[in-house]
Amino acid sequence: MNIQAFFKLSYGLYVISARSGEKNYGCVVNTLQQVTAEPPMLSVAVNKNSVTAKAILDSGHFCGTVLTETADLNLIGTFGFKNSEAVDKFESFSTKEDENQIPYLTEHVAARYSCDVAGTLDLGTHILIIGKVTETEILSDEPVMTYDYYHRVIKGGTPPTAPSYKGNLKPKTEEKPEKTARWRCKICGYIYDGDPLPADYLCPICGQGADKFEKI
Ligand SMILES: Cc1cc2nc3c(=O)[nH]c(=O)nc-3n(C[C@H](O)[C@H](O)[C@H](O)COP(=O)(O)O)c2cc1C
């Protein structure tokens, strides 16, 4: 099978969130999509290791938001590479709560969908969750973040937990060489300006060590 064929699929970028017990959960996904209009339903594929997935299944609710192009690597690094049990991902962002007391981002997002879990399908590594939309909100008219924009302009990476994981991105061949050497985190795409990269350096976005950086 030619896996390059999968790279032709296009996506957007989203944050899904949930609340279970007294705790807030959230993660970046590229797999949120509308599947029916009447009734309005969304689906999302979540990795079984994601604690947000567990919170969604435990609580029976989730909230999806559409990221805009203004979302930066700090936001995507927080929600896309960290664990909601280890850090409060929402604390440094402006948020509101939906009808199920689930927090959602109010900046760098274009729309919000609050959902009840209507069904699930076990896909091995991931669970496909179907959500019945109970409330929607338009939050901005900024252009929405596409997966292509995230990789090409923001130069972000994708962790193996994303169904669309393509391995580590290499710099594009048409990129001009930098005057000073720089280092790129192979996990999240964060760029360290300067050379050498300190041996004890930790990526400020995803927390990986210097061994996960490549010179560009
Ligand atoms: C660009 C991008 C796309 C992602 N897409 C998905 C996805 O569709 N499904 C998924 O389960 N995880 C996806 N992830 C990974 C999760 O966001 C990541 O594993 C997160 O740390 C999980 O957080 P949690 O354990 O707090 O739930 C994606 C991450 C990035 C950066």
PDBQT file of the ligand as one rigid body, heavy atoms in Angstrom, charges set to zero:
ROOT
HETATM    1  C1  LIG A 301      -1.522  18.620  14.811  1.00  0.00    +0.000 C 
HETATM    2  C2  LIG A 301      -2.007  17.615  15.821  1.00  0.00    +0.000 A 
HETATM    3  C3  LIG A 301      -3.071  16.770  15.512  1.00  0.00    +0.000 A 
HETATM    4  C4  LIG A 301      -3.525  15.833  16.444  1.00  0.00    +0.000 A 
HETATM    5  N1  LIG A 301      -4.603  15.047  16.149  1.00  0.00    +0.000 NA
HETATM    6  C5  LIG A 301      -5.067  14.146  17.067  1.00  0.00    +0.000 A 
HETATM    7  C6  LIG A 301      -6.256  13.387  16.822  1.00  0.00    +0.000 A 
HETATM    8  O1  LIG A 301      -6.931  13.544  15.804  1.00  0.00    +0.000 OA
HETATM    9  N2  LIG A 301      -6.618  12.474  17.772  1.00  0.00    +0.000 N 
HETATM   10  C7  LIG A 301      -5.908  12.300  18.933  1.00  0.00    +0.000 A 
HETATM   11  O2  LIG A 301      -6.295  11.464  19.757  1.00  0.00    +0.000 OA
HETATM   12  N3  LIG A 301      -4.801  13.023  19.189  1.00  0.00    +0.000 NA
HETATM   13  C8  LIG A 301      -4.375  13.943  18.290  1.00  0.00    +0.000 A 
HETATM   14  N4  LIG A 301      -3.288  14.706  18.573  1.00  0.00    +0.000 N 
HETATM   15  C9  LIG A 301      -2.492  14.418  19.789  1.00  0.00    +0.000 C 
HETATM   16  C10 LIG A 301      -3.090  14.932  21.097  1.00  0.00    +0.000 C 
HETATM   17  O3  LIG A 301      -3.441  16.301  21.006  1.00  0.00    +0.000 OA
HETATM   18  C11 LIG A 301      -2.001  14.754  22.174  1.00  0.00    +0.000 C 
HETATM   19  O4  LIG A 301      -1.692  13.381  22.292  1.00  0.00    +0.000 OA
HETATM   20  C12 LIG A 301      -2.378  15.350  23.518  1.00  0.00    +0.000 C 
HETATM   21  O5  LIG A 301      -1.187  15.509  24.280  1.00  0.00    +0.000 OA
HETATM   22  C13 LIG A 301      -3.356  14.524  24.324  1.00  0.00    +0.000 C 
HETATM   23  O6  LIG A 301      -3.612  15.195  25.523  1.00  0.00    +0.000 OA
HETATM   24  P1  LIG A 301      -4.372  14.515  26.768  1.00  0.00    +0.000 P 
HETATM   25  O7  LIG A 301      -3.604  13.267  27.118  1.00  0.00    +0.000 OA
HETATM   26  O8  LIG A 301      -4.359  15.560  27.829  1.00  0.00    +0.000 OA
HETATM   27  O9  LIG A 301      -5.741  14.149  26.292  1.00  0.00    +0.000 OA
HETATM   28  C14 LIG A 301      -2.873  15.708  17.694  1.00  0.00    +0.000 A 
HETATM   29  C15 LIG A 301      -1.817  16.593  18.019  1.00  0.00    +0.000 A 
HETATM   30  C16 LIG A 301      -1.395  17.542  17.089  1.00  0.00    +0.000 A 
HETATM   31  C17 LIG A 301      -0.281  18.485  17.470  1.00  0.00    +0.000 C 
ENDROOT
TORSDOF 0
